[in-house]
Amino acid sequence: MENKINIRPTTGVYATYKNLRYEPWTAIAEFVDNSTQSFFDHQEELTSMANFGKLVVEITYEQMPDGNDTLTIKDNAYGMEIEDFERAIKIDKPPLNKKGRNEFGMGLKTAACWFGNFWSIVSTQLGSDIKYSASVNVEKISETHEDYIDYDMEKSDLGEHFTMLTISNLNKKITGGKTIGKVKSLLASIYREDLRRGDISIIYNGTELFFEEVEIYKEKLHDGTFKEWKTDIDIMVEHENQFLPVRGFVAIRQKGSVSDAGLSLLRRKRVIVGGVDQNYRPKEIFGNSNDFPYQRIFGELHMDEWKVTQAKDNFDWHNGGLEEKFIETLIPLIEDLIKKSAKIRVRQKAISTDFISKAVEELADAGIIENPKITFIEEGLKEEFIEQGSLIVDDNEDTSVIIEGPKTSEVSLERNGVHYNFLVNFKDYSTQWVLIKKENSSYRITLNMKHPFFKPLIDDSKFIEVMTKFVFSMAIAEIESTVMSPDSRIDPADIRIKMNTLLEESLKLKENELNE
């Protein structure tokens, strides 16, 4: 017997769904919403089974040699009987539970038609002995305007329970490492609450997704204790005689990030707005992209009673000033976080062995010196030079680059047939930025990278590299000018001219590298 599902009166509209405003991750999220809601609605029955560990949603994207890629989403949720199976395919059949993630009853068909022109679905419900399957040829039904879609039934094991959706003849493809990485990252972000609990697993092409948690900035106080810069949020926003709840937290990131900072806005324990480069950052709170709050403030706010768009990629709050009221209500609660984030600076690090080696190497490549040899002298280092990670400080504290590694090195080299030995040492002086002193057969160079003259240049590790190279050149220029002076009286112009010559020789190497 042939079985049919009446899809009247909207057969032609299926083909228009490919023009909806989706992104690959938001479209896939429609399928995951169905899977997770099926799990939530029947969690007790599923978890009571001895062989059910947790909900597993497998997303498989297969690239085909002929270009006919396929996207498959399979879950081990409760599955569907005929009534739910019809709702999954029919447009005007919303789910019975309108308080869940699939409240509109549109997601599966709209997202499937957006992805591809042909899709099929197979499902069987736990405890049912029937497995249902149907296929939708979007282009065909849009041309023929048929009122029915055929479906098949076959025997199923009573303990079997799953739903599998396969989409082919794709309109939108997921290819390229950047796109694939973004899809995985944003799906992990959207379902962070599910992944945190551990009772739901989402797998993309064999890789289980996980959400990377953000470390909150902790400030060390004078008494040795630490303050965590985090504010809990539990407010009501009044709008058109309604009180809309917002709960969650806002905090300061330990490590600033232009792409990852910002607020994630959740509804029914899934992200509506948020993820890499997708977080909510109104200018009234975060300022411009080069402002520190923009890079450091983050948080998660649950807005379960707020209306969302059909694609569930934003809140429906652009009429009646609702978004403005939300921002106005939130700002007073987090003003201290905004002000603090604007004052925090990150002390960069520079490895002494790296920048000294680079400076000497570049001088050798430019032909200024020959046969260089570096010996690094290990010394007892202060604790601040051996701690791990970036050091965060307030802007009224020392923000200069942390120099890690040996603070003293011996450099031997030749120039124009003359052999030189340098003992290079980094120390903090209050008045002089560099000292060059002859000691027997060697020259001691003492460099003060924290001299006030170089503030704020000394906050940048790249400046350390440039300055080291500059000091080596200056030392050579001063020594050569002294040796070449017949009466040991040096004309200041001699050093300046020699210095210019050395710098020009060094720059020629850079120009040649750029022209190659």
Buried (B, 14 or more C-beta within 10 A) or exposed (E): EEEEBEBEEEBEBBBBBBEBEBBBBBBBBBBBBBBBBBBBBBBEEBEEEEEBEBBBBBBBBEEEEEEEBBBBBBBBBBBBBBEBBBBBBBBEBBBEEEEBBBBBBBBBBBBBBBBBBBBBBBBBBBEBEBBBBBBBBBEBBBEEEBBBBEBEBEEBEEEBBBBBBBBBBBBBBBEEEEBBEBBBBBBBBBBBBBBEEEBBBBBBEEEEBEBEEBEBBBBEEEEEEEEEBBBEBEBEBEBEEEEBEBBBBBBBBBBBBEEBBBBBBBBBBBBBBBBBEBBBBBEEBBBEEEBBBBBBBBBBBBBEBBEBBEBBBBBEBEEEEBBEBBBEBBEEBBEEBBEBBBEBBBBBBBBBEBBBBEBBBBBBBBEBBEEBEBEBEEEEEEEEBEEEEBBBBEEEEBBBBBBBBBBBBBBBBBBEEEEBBBBBBBEEBEEEBBEBEEEEEBBBBBBBBBBEEBEEBBBBBEBBBEBBBBBBBBBBBBBBBBEEEEEEEBEEEBBEEBBEBBBEBBEEBEEEEEEE
